[in-house]
Amino acid sequence: MDPQNRPAILAALTRYRVMAWVVGCLLVLLVCVAMPLKYVWHNPTMVTYLGVAHGWLYMALLITAYDLGRRMHWPWRNLLLIALAGTVPFLSFVAERYATRNVRSTLAASDAVAADELTSGVTGEAR
């Protein structure tokens, strides 16, 4: 992985994490608060507003997930799972944690390889 891509990858990760949390919180509110209000107390107002907000922001989540996945060269299966996680309550938080761990471990491994190459290059010149 090219070290010059690191700032762009971290920025894409931050955008994705923010959207995953926003969409996840909206979905939890929609399912746990607004839906009971609609079906138990016959008040559909919150479902209307939270549903629309969740729908639009879910599209932004898909864009940020695609951006991060493209930068990380993830397979389509991972992108599909992350995209579907935004439709199941609480699962977007799990997907966000998985993506964060994956990105950080990949970047750490890339840094270790770069440091190894730098060290072996310096050692090779000294011989």
MARKOLBA-178686 format. One record per residue (C-alpha): x, y, z. Coordinates in steps of 0.001 Angstrom, whole numbers, plus 524288, in hexadecimal, padded with zeros to 5 digits. Example, Ala and Ser with C-alpha at 12.3 -4.5 7.8 and 13.67 -1.06 7.14 Angstrom:
# MARKOLBA-178686
8300C7EE6C81E78835667FBDC81BE4
# end
This chain:
# MARKOLBA-178686
8000080000800008053D80D337FC3180870815AE8082C803728219D800DB7F5B581BB4801077F59B81AEB80FE47EF7982880812647E4E582604808347E1DD818A780DFF7E10181E2781BC27D82082917817017CF5F81F368100D7CF10816F881C6E7CAED822B4824897C0038260A81AF57BB568180381AFB7BBB8816F1829D57B3BC8236682B807A98F81EE4821C47A8DD81137827A57A62E816CF8352079C43820C983054794EB816D382817795AD80CB9832FC7904D8160D83D337855C81A668342B781B280C598314878180808B583FB0778DD814908429377024811188372976E48802FD83B3E76E418045C84A13767198114684BBA7600E815A783F6475A518089683B5C7541F80604848B574ED3813EB84885748A58113A83B5274308803CB83DD873FC58045B84C5073BF08129684E3973800815758400974149820EC83E7C748A281F9F8317674F8F82CD58321675CBF827D9836CD75CCF81CA282D1275AF282652822137663E82F288260176FC1824DB82AD176CBD81BED81F5A76FA3826798155E77BF782AB681C7F780B081CB981DA177DFD81A3680F39785A3825EF80A73790DB82410813DB79179815998108E79494819AC8029B79FC2821FA807E67A4558162A80FC27A4A980E098035A7ACF28185A7FC9A7B68B81971807E37B76A80A8E809227BA328094F7FA9C7C489813EE7FB697CB5280D37806CA7CA3E7FFCE800897CFDC804CE7F3B97DB7080AE07FAB07DDC57FE7B802A67DBB77F5537F6F67D16D7ED857FE437CA3C7E2B57F7107BC237E53B7F31F7B7697DBAC7FD707BCAE7E45E808607B66A7F0608025B7A96C7E96B801117A9AC7E50A80F447ACFD7F2B9813EF7A2287F86180B7D7981D7EECA810BD79C527F19881EB4795CE7FEEE81DAE788917F85981C69789207F012828E1788317F6CB83627795217F6DB83D9A79C5D7EFE08329C7A1FA7FC6B82CEC7A99F7FE128399E7AF567F06C837FD7B2B87F2F1829B77B90C7FFE582D447C17E7F91F8376F7C5567EE9082DB77C8DE7F896823477D0BD800C882CE57D87C7F5058319D7DAEA7F099823B77DFBC7FDDB81F2F7E8538001682B107EE6F7F28882A6C7F0E77F3E081BD07F7448011D81DBD7FF717FBF482909803FD7F075820D78073A7F9AD815BD80F098024E81EF8816567F66782426819DF7F2158165881E5F7FFD5812E5826A58009681F4282C567F32381C5082FDD7F75180E93835F5803C8813AA83DD17FC6F81DEB842677F1F68146B845DB7FC8880A9184E42803A18149A854857F6DC8190E8571B7F30180AF585E277FFD780836866AC7FE8C8144486BF17F14B80FF1
# end
